C-alpha cells in the first residue's frame, strides 16, 4: 500500500491508525510527501510487534516482520 501526498494531517494519521488496527494483512506501507521526516516518524502508529518503520529518501516505509 502506498499513500502519496502525505502531510501528516490529523485525518491522514487517523487513516493510517485505522488501517493498522483493522487489518493484520498489511505487508508493506509507504508514506510519501513533503512532510515526511524524522519528526513525523514519532507520530506514526507503533507497530513494533508486527513490523518496523524505515525512513529513506523522503519516504517512510513500514515492512511486516517475517512470519
N, C-alpha and C positions, 0 to 999 in steps of 0.2 A: 504494500500500500504506500502511496506517495501523496503527500499533501504539499502543493506548491503555493507560493504567495503567503506562506505562514508568517504571521506578525506577532504571535504570542498573545493576541487579544483574549479576553475572558471567554468569549464564545468558542474560540479555537481550542483553548485549554480544556474547556468542558467537553468538547467533542473528543479530544484525544483521551481524556479520562474515561468517558463513556465507552469508547471503543475497547479499551483495555479491560474495563470492568465487565463488559457484556460478552466478551469472546476470548477463549483461550486458543483460538485457531490462528491468530495473527502470528506470522513467522518473521515479518520484516516491516518496518515502517520508516519512511524517510520524510523529514520535515525540511522544506526548502523555502527560504525567504530572506528578506533584508534584515529581519530582526534576529535571525539565528546567531547565537553567540553563547559564550560561557555563562553569562548571567541568566539567559533564558533556560539553560540546562537545569538550573536549580529549581525551576518551576514545573518541569515536565514530570509526568507521573512516575513514581518509583515502582519499578517492576523487577527489582533485583532477584526475586525468586524465579522469574520466568526468562530473563534475558538481560541485556545491557545496552546502554546508550554509548555512541561514539560520535565525536564531533570532528569533522574534517572538511576543509574547503567550503565553508558556509552551508554544510548540510549536516543535520543531526540525524543519525541512523540508529534505529533500535533493531537488534537481532535477537531472535529466540535462542535460548540455551538448547543444546542438543538433547534429545530425549534420553 
